[in-house]
């Protein structure tokens, strides 16, 4: 399994992204209204999907930590927040590049863009909080609460184009786009999903190793104390 994550999954990622982007550039037709510039969709949309998925994983991990405290769920929360912020930032950048020839500006205080910017700022604050709180238990609890509050914005980002008048188009479906656009988008999305998993696995392992090293019992402590050992092992498990 470790060899697959280290070598196989990155290879699958490159193959899927390469195939999806080639199909999007060379095989799919240009958009009827936007023309060739629409092809950035095959990068922008999967980035946004994976950012939302990572942030939802962060929410689930935060809730799970508060219900059953474990350094594994805390590490998963940290890893998913970092990866989600990365994908979300790249998604916003590619969206701005797409918006310039489509809307005439790189940035507009559109409901979708504004709510997404607030979302990215909240996850930046989440990660800043984790850096400034030294006590690992307080850090885990406080950041879990912040993650849950920040996740309130996830449905707002998703439904903003339906709830308010927006420059941003409403989410498409396979029934509303050319079938030749569906396949490249799906292949690109699965490639971005594989990339998300690669990043998440590596960042999770690093975060968990940091937590275990941070809370490791000093050698001078009486580790034969059953109560002390039980308190330590319950979170590591």
N, C-alpha and C positions, 0 to 999 in steps of 0.2 A: 504493500500500500504506500509506504514512504517513497519507494522508487517511482511509482506512478505519479504521486503528487509532485515529485521533484523533476521528473523528466517527461512522463507521459502526458500529464495534464497541460503543461506549457506547450507541448507539441500540438495537442488537440486545439488549444486556444489559438495558436498561430494559424493552423489549418482552417479553422472555422472563420476567423476574422478575415484571413486572406481570401477565402472563397466568397464570403458574404460581401466584402467590399469590392471584389472584382465583378461580381454579379451586379452590384449596385451601380458601378461605374460603366461597365461595358455591355451589360445584357438588359438591364431594366430600362424602360423608356423614360424620357424626360417628362416632367410634370407638364400638364396642359397649360397651366397658368404661370408657374414659376420657372419653367424651363430647366436648364442644367443645374442651376443652383440648388434645386431640391435634393440633389444626390447626397448632400451633407446629412440628410435624414438618416442614412444608414449608419452614421456614427453618433449623431446627436441623440436620437430617440433611444437606442440601446443604452447609452450612457445614463440617460435620465431614468430609465426603467431600473437599472441596476443600483443607481443611487437610492431610489425609493425603497428597493428591496433591502439594501444594507441598513438603511435607517429604520425600517420596520424590524429587522433582526435586532438592532440595538434596543428598540422598545421592548421586544419580547425578552431579551436578555436582562434588561433592567427590572422588569416586573418579576421575572424568575428569581433574580438575586434577592429582591426584597422578600419574596415568599420563602426561599430556601437559600440562605447565604452560602455561596461557594465561589472560590476564586476562579473557577472555570467559567462561570457565567459572567463574572466581572471582566475577565480577560476577553470574552467574546463581545461584551458590550463595548469595550475600548476598541477592539479590532474593527468591529462593524462601523463604529462612528468615524474612525479615521478613513476607512476605505469609502464609506458613504460620502464623506466630505470631499474626498478626492474626485470621485466619479461625478458628484453633483457640481463641483467647480468646473470640471472639464465640460460637463453638459451645458452649463451656463455660458462658458466661453464659446463653444460651438454654436449654441443658440444665438449668441450675439453676432457671430460671423454670418449666420444664416439670415438674421434679421436685417442686417445692413442693406443688402440688395433687395430684400422683400418689403420691408417697412420704410426704408430710407434712413433708419437710425440704428446704431448698435444697441441702444438701450431705450426702453420706454417704461414708464411706471404703469405698465399693464398689470392686471391682477395676478396673472400667472407668474410674471417675472418678479413682481414685488413680494409675493408670498414665498417664492423660491429663495429670494435673497434673504428674507427673514429666517427661513429654515437653515440656510448655510451659516448665517451669523449665530444662530442658537447652537448649532453643533460645534462651531468654533469656540463658543463660550464653554460648552461642555468639555472640550479637550483642554482648554485653558484651566478650567477648574481642576481637572485631574492632575495637572502639572503643579498647581500651587498648594494643594492639600497634601501634607506629608503623611499623616496617619492613614494607613491603607484601608482600615475599616470605615472611618469617616468619609474618606474619598469615595469608596465604593457606594455607600449609602447616599451621600449627597449627589453624586453624579447620576445615580439611578433615578432619583427624584427629578433632576433636571432633564434627563432623557425622556421621562414619561411626559413632562410638561411640554418639551419640545416636539414630541410626536403628535401633539394635538394639531400641529400645522400640516402634517402629512395629508390628511383628507382635504384640507383647504387647498393645498397646492394642486392635488389631483382634480378636484371638482371646480376649481376657480373659473375655468373656461366655460363651464355650464351655468354657474351661479351668477356671473356678472358678464356684462358686455366686454369683450376682450379682443385685442388684436390677434392674439394667439388662436390658432385654429382649434376646434374641438377634436378630441381624440378620434382617429380614424379606426376603421375595422376592415377585415378582409373583404367585406361586402361593399365597401365604399371606395376602394382603391383598385388600380389595375392589378390583375393576378400576377403579372411579372414583377410587381413591386413587393408583393407579399413574401415571396421566397427569399430574396436578398435580405429583407428586413429580419425575417425569422432566423436565417443562418447567422447574420451579424449579431442578433440578440443572444443566440446560444453561445457564440464565441465570446461575447462580452460577459455572459454568465460564467463561462469557464475562467475568464480572466478574474472576475470577482472572487471566485472560489480560490484561485491561486493566491491572490493577495490576502484574502481572509485567513486562509490556513497558515500562511507564513507569519502574518501579524498576530494571529491568535497564539501561536506557539511562542513567539517572542514575549508577548504580554503575560502569558501564563508563567513562563520561566522567570520573568521579572517579579511577578507576585510571589512565587514560591521562594525566591531568593530574599525578597523583602521581609517576609514573615517567618523565615526559617528560625528555629529555636537556636539561640546561642549555645555553644558547647558547655558553657559554665552553668547553664540552668539545669535543675534536677529533672531531667527528661523522664525519670521513672515515676514522676508524679502522675497518677492516672487522670486526674482532672485536667491537668495542664496538657497532657498528650491528647486527650479527647477533644478539648477546645481547639487545638491546633489542627488535628487531622480532619475534623468535621468540615472545615472550609476548603482544605486542600482536595478533599474527595470530590 
